[in-house]
Amino acid sequence: MYAAAAAVLLVVAAVVVGHDIQQRDGTLRVSWPPLYANWLPHVGPGTPAALAVAVLLVAYGPPLAARLPWRGLLGAAYAAASAWTWSLALIDGWHWGIARRLTTKYEYLQATDRFQNIPETLREFTRHILIDSPDHWPAHVAGHPPGATLTFVLLDRIGLGGGAWAGVWCLTVGATAGVAVLVTVRALAGERLARRAAPFLALAPAAVWAGTSADGYFAAVAAWSVALLALSLTAGRRWARRGSAGGAGLLFGLTCYLSYGLTLIAVIGATVLLLGGVSPGPAGVRLRVLPYVLLGAAVVPLVFTAYGFNWWEAYHLLVERYYQGAAGVRPYAYWVWGNLACTVLMVGLATVAGLRRAGVALLRERSAFAVLLAGSLLALLIADLSGMSKAETERIWLPFAVWLLAAGALLPRPRPWLAAQGVLALTVNHLLLTGW
Protein backbone atom coordinates (compact mmCIF):
# COMPACT_ATOMS: atom_id res chain seq x y z
CA MET A 1 0.00 0.00 0.00
CA TYR A 2 2.89 2.36 0.68
CA ALA A 3 4.29 1.65 -2.78
CA ALA A 4 0.87 2.24 -4.38
CA ALA A 5 0.44 5.48 -2.43
CA ALA A 6 3.83 6.70 -3.59
CA ALA A 7 2.84 5.93 -7.18
CA VAL A 8 -0.37 7.94 -6.77
CA LEU A 9 1.65 10.89 -5.46
CA LEU A 10 4.00 10.62 -8.45
CA VAL A 11 1.07 10.80 -10.87
CA VAL A 12 -0.52 13.73 -8.99
CA ALA A 13 2.80 15.60 -9.04
CA ALA A 14 3.23 14.94 -12.77
CA VAL A 15 -0.29 16.24 -13.47
CA VAL A 16 0.05 19.39 -11.31
CA VAL A 17 3.59 20.30 -12.34
CA GLY A 18 2.90 19.35 -15.97
CA HIS A 19 -0.17 21.55 -16.24
CA ASP A 20 1.75 24.45 -14.71
CA ILE A 21 4.61 24.09 -17.23
CA GLN A 22 2.27 23.63 -20.18
CA GLN A 23 0.16 26.67 -19.27
CA ARG A 24 3.27 28.79 -18.64
CA ASP A 25 5.28 28.12 -21.79
CA GLY A 26 3.70 25.19 -23.69
CA THR A 27 6.98 23.28 -23.90
CA LEU A 28 5.53 19.90 -22.87
CA ARG A 29 3.56 19.74 -26.13
CA VAL A 30 0.77 17.63 -24.61
CA SER A 31 -2.71 18.83 -23.71
CA TRP A 32 -3.19 16.80 -20.51
CA PRO A 33 0.25 16.08 -19.05
CA PRO A 34 1.75 13.65 -18.50
CA LEU A 35 -0.45 11.85 -21.05
CA TYR A 36 -0.83 12.71 -24.71
CA ALA A 37 -4.58 13.24 -24.37
CA ASN A 38 -7.39 15.76 -24.09
CA TRP A 39 -9.84 16.15 -21.23
CA LEU A 40 -13.15 14.92 -22.66
CA PRO A 41 -15.48 12.94 -20.38
CA HIS A 42 -17.52 10.62 -22.57
CA VAL A 43 -19.13 7.21 -22.91
CA GLY A 44 -19.47 5.09 -26.00
CA PRO A 45 -20.69 1.80 -27.44
CA GLY A 46 -17.84 -0.05 -25.73
CA THR A 47 -18.75 1.19 -22.23
CA PRO A 48 -21.21 -1.60 -21.24
CA ALA A 49 -18.90 -4.30 -22.60
CA ALA A 50 -15.84 -2.85 -20.84
CA LEU A 51 -17.70 -2.73 -17.52
CA ALA A 52 -18.90 -6.31 -17.98
CA VAL A 53 -15.46 -7.63 -18.90
CA ALA A 54 -13.88 -5.90 -15.91
CA VAL A 55 -16.47 -7.30 -13.47
CA LEU A 56 -16.15 -10.82 -14.88
CA LEU A 57 -12.37 -10.80 -14.76
CA VAL A 58 -12.31 -9.53 -11.18
CA ALA A 59 -14.91 -12.07 -10.05
CA TYR A 60 -13.87 -15.16 -12.00
CA GLY A 61 -10.36 -14.47 -13.31
CA PRO A 62 -8.28 -15.76 -10.36
CA PRO A 63 -10.23 -19.03 -9.74
CA LEU A 64 -10.44 -19.85 -13.44
CA ALA A 65 -6.73 -19.17 -13.90
CA ALA A 66 -6.02 -21.63 -11.11
CA ARG A 67 -8.28 -24.42 -12.47
CA LEU A 68 -8.17 -24.33 -16.26
CA PRO A 69 -5.84 -26.69 -18.15
CA TRP A 70 -2.71 -24.85 -19.22
CA ARG A 71 -3.59 -24.61 -22.91
CA GLY A 72 -7.12 -23.66 -22.01
CA LEU A 73 -5.76 -20.91 -19.79
CA LEU A 74 -3.69 -19.50 -22.64
CA GLY A 75 -6.74 -19.42 -24.89
CA ALA A 76 -8.88 -17.87 -22.17
CA ALA A 77 -6.21 -15.25 -21.41
CA TYR A 78 -6.08 -14.26 -25.07
CA ALA A 79 -9.87 -14.12 -25.34
CA ALA A 80 -10.15 -12.01 -22.19
CA ALA A 81 -7.37 -9.62 -23.25
CA SER A 82 -8.99 -9.27 -26.68
CA ALA A 83 -12.42 -8.55 -25.21
CA TRP A 84 -10.95 -6.00 -22.79
CA THR A 85 -8.90 -4.22 -25.47
CA TRP A 86 -11.74 -4.17 -28.01
CA SER A 87 -14.27 -2.86 -25.51
CA LEU A 88 -11.94 -0.09 -24.32
CA ALA A 89 -11.21 0.96 -27.90
CA LEU A 90 -14.92 1.08 -28.71
CA ILE A 91 -15.57 3.49 -25.85
CA ASP A 92 -14.32 6.07 -28.36
CA GLY A 93 -16.54 4.59 -31.08
CA TRP A 94 -15.64 2.56 -34.15
CA HIS A 95 -14.49 5.56 -36.19
CA TRP A 96 -12.04 7.19 -33.75
CA GLY A 97 -11.46 4.20 -31.52
CA ILE A 98 -10.32 1.83 -34.27
CA ALA A 99 -10.75 2.84 -37.91
CA ARG A 100 -9.16 6.31 -37.88
CA ARG A 101 -6.32 6.05 -35.37
CA LEU A 102 -3.69 4.87 -37.84
CA THR A 103 -4.75 7.24 -40.62
CA THR A 104 -4.00 10.63 -39.03
CA LYS A 105 -1.28 12.88 -40.46
CA TYR A 106 1.42 11.40 -38.20
CA GLU A 107 0.66 7.76 -38.88
CA TYR A 108 1.89 4.94 -41.09
CA LEU A 109 -1.09 4.74 -43.44
CA GLN A 110 -0.32 8.26 -44.70
CA ALA A 111 2.70 6.81 -46.51
CA THR A 112 1.55 3.41 -47.78
CA ASP A 113 0.88 4.74 -51.29
CA ARG A 114 4.56 5.73 -51.54
CA PHE A 115 5.61 2.05 -51.38
CA GLN A 116 4.43 1.14 -54.88
CA ASN A 117 7.96 -0.03 -55.64
CA ILE A 118 9.12 -1.47 -52.32
CA PRO A 119 12.83 -2.03 -53.17
CA GLU A 120 13.18 1.49 -54.56
CA THR A 121 11.40 3.00 -51.55
CA LEU A 122 13.70 1.14 -49.17
CA ARG A 123 16.76 2.43 -51.01
CA GLU A 124 15.44 6.00 -50.80
CA PHE A 125 13.96 5.72 -47.30
CA THR A 126 16.68 7.59 -45.41
CA ARG A 127 16.54 10.56 -47.81
CA HIS A 128 13.10 11.52 -46.50
CA ILE A 129 13.63 11.27 -42.72
CA LEU A 130 14.70 14.83 -41.90
CA ILE A 131 12.01 17.52 -41.80
CA ASP A 132 13.88 19.72 -44.29
CA SER A 133 14.26 16.85 -46.80
CA PRO A 134 12.02 16.73 -49.90
CA ASP A 135 8.74 14.88 -49.28
CA HIS A 136 9.74 14.09 -45.69
CA TRP A 137 7.97 11.16 -44.09
CA PRO A 138 5.16 11.65 -41.57
CA ALA A 139 6.40 11.62 -37.96
CA HIS A 140 5.76 7.95 -37.19
CA VAL A 141 7.09 6.71 -40.52
CA ALA A 142 10.28 8.73 -40.08
CA GLY A 143 10.53 7.69 -36.45
CA HIS A 144 10.55 3.94 -37.16
CA PRO A 145 12.42 1.59 -39.45
CA PRO A 146 10.43 0.75 -42.61
CA GLY A 147 9.31 -2.62 -41.23
CA ALA A 148 6.54 -0.81 -39.35
CA THR A 149 5.06 0.86 -42.43
CA LEU A 150 5.70 -2.22 -44.59
CA THR A 151 3.36 -4.19 -42.34
CA PHE A 152 0.46 -2.03 -43.42
CA VAL A 153 1.65 -1.92 -47.02
CA LEU A 154 1.60 -5.71 -47.16
CA LEU A 155 -1.83 -5.81 -45.52
CA ASP A 156 -3.03 -3.49 -48.27
CA ARG A 157 -1.47 -5.74 -50.93
CA ILE A 158 -3.54 -8.72 -49.74
CA GLY A 159 -6.76 -6.71 -49.76
CA LEU A 160 -6.81 -5.57 -46.12
CA GLY A 161 -6.08 -1.89 -46.72
CA GLY A 162 -7.33 1.12 -44.80
CA GLY A 163 -7.52 2.19 -41.18
CA ALA A 164 -10.13 -0.33 -40.10
CA TRP A 165 -8.08 -3.37 -41.12
CA ALA A 166 -4.93 -1.79 -39.71
CA GLY A 167 -6.69 -1.27 -36.38
CA VAL A 168 -8.05 -4.81 -36.37
CA TRP A 169 -4.55 -6.16 -37.10
CA CYS A 170 -2.99 -4.26 -34.20
CA LEU A 171 -5.78 -5.29 -31.82
CA THR A 172 -5.71 -8.95 -32.84
CA VAL A 173 -1.95 -9.37 -32.77
CA GLY A 174 -1.35 -7.08 -29.81
CA ALA A 175 -3.61 -9.11 -27.52
CA THR A 176 -1.23 -12.08 -27.85
CA ALA A 177 1.55 -10.24 -25.98
CA GLY A 178 0.18 -11.32 -22.61
CA VAL A 179 0.10 -14.94 -23.75
CA ALA A 180 3.78 -14.71 -24.65
CA VAL A 181 4.55 -13.37 -21.17
CA LEU A 182 2.66 -16.28 -19.58
CA VAL A 183 4.62 -18.78 -21.66
CA THR A 184 7.87 -17.15 -20.59
CA VAL A 185 6.99 -16.97 -16.90
CA ARG A 186 5.99 -20.64 -16.88
CA ALA A 187 9.26 -21.65 -18.54
CA LEU A 188 11.44 -19.57 -16.22
CA ALA A 189 9.61 -19.40 -12.92
CA GLY A 190 6.98 -22.14 -12.89
CA GLU A 191 3.33 -22.58 -13.72
CA ARG A 192 1.94 -21.36 -10.38
CA LEU A 193 3.22 -17.81 -10.88
CA ALA A 194 2.15 -17.82 -14.53
CA ARG A 195 -1.39 -18.75 -13.50
CA ARG A 196 -1.48 -16.01 -10.87
CA ALA A 197 -0.22 -13.48 -13.42
CA ALA A 198 -2.83 -14.32 -16.06
CA PRO A 199 -5.72 -12.15 -14.79
CA PHE A 200 -3.42 -9.13 -14.43
CA LEU A 201 -2.17 -9.52 -17.99
CA ALA A 202 -5.75 -9.81 -19.25
CA LEU A 203 -7.14 -6.80 -17.32
CA ALA A 204 -4.26 -4.45 -18.12
CA PRO A 205 -4.66 -0.65 -18.02
CA ALA A 206 -2.13 -0.64 -20.87
CA ALA A 207 -4.92 -1.95 -23.12
CA VAL A 208 -6.17 1.66 -23.33
CA TRP A 209 -3.22 2.32 -25.67
CA ALA A 210 -2.48 -1.18 -26.97
CA GLY A 211 -5.79 -1.16 -28.81
CA THR A 212 -5.28 2.20 -30.49
CA SER A 213 -1.67 2.23 -31.67
CA ALA A 214 0.75 0.08 -33.64
CA ASP A 215 2.88 -0.24 -30.51
CA GLY A 216 0.60 -3.00 -29.24
CA TYR A 217 1.55 -4.99 -32.33
CA PHE A 218 5.23 -4.20 -31.75
CA ALA A 219 4.86 -5.36 -28.14
CA ALA A 220 3.49 -8.72 -29.26
CA VAL A 221 6.31 -9.37 -31.74
CA ALA A 222 8.91 -8.46 -29.12
CA ALA A 223 7.21 -10.56 -26.42
CA TRP A 224 7.10 -13.65 -28.62
CA SER A 225 10.79 -13.28 -29.43
CA VAL A 226 11.52 -13.50 -25.69
CA ALA A 227 9.02 -16.33 -25.17
CA LEU A 228 10.60 -18.43 -27.91
CA LEU A 229 14.01 -17.79 -26.40
CA ALA A 230 12.77 -19.08 -23.04
CA LEU A 231 11.29 -22.17 -24.72
CA SER A 232 14.57 -22.85 -26.52
CA LEU A 233 16.27 -23.17 -23.13
CA THR A 234 13.68 -25.51 -21.65
CA ALA A 235 12.55 -27.66 -24.60
CA GLY A 236 13.35 -31.36 -24.27
CA ARG A 237 14.03 -32.15 -27.92
CA ARG A 238 17.00 -30.83 -29.84
CA TRP A 239 14.95 -29.83 -32.89
CA ALA A 240 12.52 -27.92 -30.65
CA ARG A 241 15.38 -26.05 -28.98
CA ARG A 242 16.92 -25.10 -32.31
CA GLY A 243 13.62 -24.14 -33.91
CA SER A 244 12.59 -21.99 -30.94
CA ALA A 245 16.00 -20.33 -30.82
CA GLY A 246 15.91 -19.54 -34.54
CA GLY A 247 12.36 -18.21 -34.22
CA ALA A 248 13.37 -16.05 -31.25
CA GLY A 249 16.20 -14.53 -33.28
CA LEU A 250 13.99 -14.01 -36.33
CA LEU A 251 11.37 -12.13 -34.30
CA PHE A 252 14.00 -10.09 -32.49
CA GLY A 253 15.43 -9.04 -35.86
CA LEU A 254 11.93 -8.06 -36.98
CA THR A 255 11.40 -6.17 -33.72
CA CYS A 256 14.48 -4.05 -34.43
CA TYR A 257 13.03 -3.15 -37.84
CA LEU A 258 9.69 -2.18 -36.32
CA SER A 259 11.12 0.28 -33.79
CA TYR A 260 14.66 1.49 -33.16
CA GLY A 261 14.12 1.71 -29.40
CA LEU A 262 13.08 -1.92 -29.15
CA THR A 263 16.68 -3.03 -29.51
CA LEU A 264 16.41 -2.73 -25.70
CA ILE A 265 14.34 -5.92 -25.73
CA ALA A 266 17.81 -7.50 -25.87
CA VAL A 267 18.10 -6.61 -22.16
CA ILE A 268 15.09 -8.81 -21.39
CA GLY A 269 16.46 -11.50 -23.71
CA ALA A 270 19.80 -11.40 -21.88
CA THR A 271 17.91 -11.82 -18.61
CA VAL A 272 16.22 -14.92 -20.01
CA LEU A 273 19.59 -16.34 -21.08
CA LEU A 274 20.92 -15.64 -17.61
CA LEU A 275 18.06 -17.52 -15.96
CA GLY A 276 18.06 -20.46 -18.35
CA GLY A 277 14.90 -22.17 -17.07
CA VAL A 278 13.06 -23.39 -13.98
CA SER A 279 15.70 -26.01 -13.28
CA PRO A 280 19.13 -24.43 -13.67
CA GLY A 281 20.63 -26.00 -16.74
CA PRO A 282 24.24 -26.17 -17.73
CA ALA A 283 25.75 -23.15 -19.43
CA GLY A 284 26.34 -25.40 -22.43
CA VAL A 285 22.60 -25.43 -23.21
CA ARG A 286 22.60 -21.66 -23.43
CA LEU A 287 25.70 -21.66 -25.58
CA ARG A 288 24.28 -24.29 -27.92
CA VAL A 289 21.10 -22.30 -28.64
CA LEU A 290 22.89 -18.97 -29.01
CA PRO A 291 24.20 -19.58 -32.57
CA TYR A 292 20.65 -20.35 -33.75
CA VAL A 293 19.41 -17.17 -32.09
CA LEU A 294 22.09 -15.15 -33.86
CA LEU A 295 21.40 -16.83 -37.19
CA GLY A 296 17.71 -16.07 -36.89
CA ALA A 297 18.42 -12.49 -35.81
CA ALA A 298 20.51 -11.90 -38.93
CA VAL A 299 17.74 -12.74 -41.42
CA VAL A 300 15.65 -9.56 -41.33
CA PRO A 301 18.64 -7.16 -41.21
CA LEU A 302 20.23 -8.96 -44.16
CA VAL A 303 17.04 -8.71 -46.22
CA PHE A 304 16.57 -4.99 -45.54
CA THR A 305 20.26 -4.28 -46.11
CA ALA A 306 20.20 -6.19 -49.39
CA TYR A 307 17.35 -3.95 -50.53
CA GLY A 308 19.36 -0.84 -49.69
CA PHE A 309 18.09 0.24 -46.27
CA ASN A 310 20.87 1.24 -43.84
CA TRP A 311 19.59 0.84 -40.26
CA TRP A 312 22.46 2.75 -38.61
CA GLU A 313 22.29 5.66 -41.01
CA ALA A 314 18.53 5.87 -40.55
CA TYR A 315 18.86 5.78 -36.76
CA HIS A 316 21.30 8.69 -36.69
CA LEU A 317 19.04 10.67 -39.01
CA LEU A 318 16.09 9.83 -36.76
CA VAL A 319 17.92 11.30 -33.75
CA GLU A 320 18.36 14.52 -35.73
CA ARG A 321 14.70 14.46 -36.83
CA TYR A 322 13.63 13.76 -33.24
CA TYR A 323 15.14 17.03 -32.04
CA GLN A 324 13.77 18.90 -35.05
CA GLY A 325 10.29 18.21 -33.71
CA ALA A 326 8.61 18.48 -30.31
CA ALA A 327 11.50 16.73 -28.52
CA GLY A 328 13.65 19.77 -29.23
CA VAL A 329 11.56 21.85 -26.80
CA ARG A 330 10.19 19.21 -24.40
CA PRO A 331 12.18 19.55 -21.14
CA TYR A 332 14.14 16.47 -20.15
CA ALA A 333 14.03 17.57 -16.49
CA TYR A 334 10.25 17.01 -16.44
CA TRP A 335 9.90 14.01 -18.71
CA VAL A 336 12.62 11.92 -17.08
CA TRP A 337 10.24 11.44 -14.14
CA GLY A 338 6.98 12.38 -15.88
CA ASN A 339 7.47 9.33 -18.11
CA LEU A 340 7.41 7.17 -14.99
CA ALA A 341 4.06 8.67 -14.05
CA CYS A 342 2.83 7.65 -17.51
CA THR A 343 4.09 4.16 -16.74
CA VAL A 344 2.09 4.04 -13.51
CA LEU A 345 -1.07 4.90 -15.46
CA MET A 346 -0.18 2.23 -18.00
CA VAL A 347 0.64 -0.65 -15.62
CA GLY A 348 -1.57 0.27 -12.66
CA LEU A 349 -1.14 0.26 -8.89
CA ALA A 350 -1.24 -3.54 -8.70
CA THR A 351 1.94 -3.70 -10.76
CA VAL A 352 3.64 -1.12 -8.55
CA ALA A 353 2.72 -3.12 -5.44
CA GLY A 354 3.88 -6.33 -7.11
CA LEU A 355 7.19 -4.78 -8.11
CA ARG A 356 7.77 -3.76 -4.49
CA ARG A 357 7.35 -7.42 -3.49
CA ALA A 358 9.58 -8.48 -6.40
CA GLY A 359 12.31 -6.19 -5.09
CA VAL A 360 12.18 -7.89 -1.72
CA ALA A 361 12.23 -11.32 -3.36
CA LEU A 362 15.20 -10.30 -5.48
CA LEU A 363 17.21 -9.25 -2.43
CA ARG A 364 16.25 -12.21 -0.25
CA GLU A 365 16.18 -15.18 -2.59
CA ARG A 366 17.05 -13.98 -6.11
CA SER A 367 13.98 -15.71 -7.51
CA ALA A 368 13.85 -16.22 -11.26
CA PHE A 369 10.56 -14.34 -11.48
CA ALA A 370 11.99 -11.31 -9.67
CA VAL A 371 15.06 -11.35 -11.91
CA LEU A 372 12.85 -11.36 -15.02
CA LEU A 373 10.89 -8.38 -13.70
CA ALA A 374 14.12 -6.59 -12.82
CA GLY A 375 15.46 -7.08 -16.35
CA SER A 376 12.24 -5.70 -17.82
CA LEU A 377 12.32 -2.68 -15.50
CA LEU A 378 15.97 -2.09 -16.37
CA ALA A 379 15.14 -1.95 -20.09
CA LEU A 380 12.43 0.62 -19.40
CA LEU A 381 14.72 2.75 -17.23
CA ILE A 382 17.44 2.76 -19.89
CA ALA A 383 14.85 3.99 -22.40
CA ASP A 384 13.84 6.70 -19.94
CA LEU A 385 17.35 7.95 -19.20
CA SER A 386 18.25 7.99 -22.90
CA GLY A 387 16.09 11.06 -23.48
CA MET A 388 14.73 9.50 -26.68
CA SER A 389 11.31 9.03 -25.10
CA LYS A 390 10.04 12.42 -24.00
CA ALA A 391 6.28 12.00 -23.60
CA GLU A 392 3.92 9.56 -25.33
CA THR A 393 5.55 6.71 -23.42
CA GLU A 394 2.13 5.35 -22.52
CA ARG A 395 2.23 3.74 -25.97
CA ILE A 396 5.96 3.72 -26.79
CA TRP A 397 6.81 1.65 -23.71
CA LEU A 398 4.09 -0.97 -24.16
CA PRO A 399 6.69 -3.63 -25.15
CA PHE A 400 8.39 -3.16 -21.76
CA ALA A 401 5.27 -2.59 -19.67
CA VAL A 402 3.63 -5.88 -20.69
CA TRP A 403 6.36 -7.72 -18.76
CA LEU A 404 5.90 -5.60 -15.63
CA LEU A 405 2.19 -6.43 -15.50
CA ALA A 406 3.08 -9.98 -14.47
CA ALA A 407 4.20 -8.60 -11.08
CA GLY A 408 0.58 -8.85 -9.93
CA ALA A 409 1.23 -12.58 -9.46
CA LEU A 410 3.02 -11.75 -6.19
CA LEU A 411 -0.01 -10.12 -4.55
CA PRO A 412 -1.75 -12.37 -1.98
CA ARG A 413 -5.28 -10.99 -2.48
CA PRO A 414 -5.71 -10.49 -6.23
CA ARG A 415 -9.34 -9.39 -6.51
CA PRO A 416 -9.07 -5.90 -4.91
CA TRP A 417 -5.94 -5.19 -6.94
CA LEU A 418 -7.58 -6.42 -10.14
CA ALA A 419 -10.53 -4.12 -9.39
CA ALA A 420 -8.10 -1.21 -9.02
CA GLN A 421 -6.60 -2.07 -12.42
CA GLY A 422 -10.00 -2.12 -14.08
CA VAL A 423 -11.16 1.11 -12.43
CA LEU A 424 -7.98 2.90 -13.54
CA ALA A 425 -8.36 1.87 -17.18
CA LEU A 426 -12.07 2.70 -17.26
CA THR A 427 -11.48 6.08 -15.62
CA VAL A 428 -8.70 7.10 -18.01
CA ASN A 429 -10.60 5.91 -21.09
CA HIS A 430 -13.84 7.66 -20.11
CA LEU A 431 -12.41 10.97 -18.89
CA LEU A 432 -9.71 11.47 -21.52
CA LEU A 433 -9.64 11.22 -25.28
CA THR A 434 -6.24 9.67 -25.79
CA GLY A 435 -4.15 10.67 -28.79
CA TRP A 436 -3.22 7.09 -29.58
ZIUR-V990541 format. One record per run of one state. SS is the DSSP state (h for helix, s for strand, l for the rest). FROM is the first residue (numbers start at 1). LEN is the number of residues. If there is no record, write none. Layout:
SS,FROM,LEN  SS,FROM,LEN
This chain:
l,1,1  h,2,24  l,26,6  s,32,1  l,33,2  s,35,1  l,36,1  s,37,3  l,40,7  h,47,21  l,68,2  h,70,21  l,91,2  h,93,7  l,100,1  h,101,3  l,104,4  h,108,3  l,111,1  h,112,3  l,115,3  h,118,11  l,129,10  h,139,4  l,143,3  h,146,12  l,158,5  h,163,12  l,175,2  h,177,13  l,190,1  h,191,12  l,203,4  h,207,4  l,211,4  h,215,20  l,235,3  h,238,19  l,257,3  h,260,16  l,276,7  h,283,24  l,307,4  h,311,14  l,325,1  h,326,3  l,329,3  h,332,33  l,365,3  h,368,18  l,386,7  h,393,4  l,397,1  h,398,13  l,411,3  h,414,18  s,432,3  l,435,2
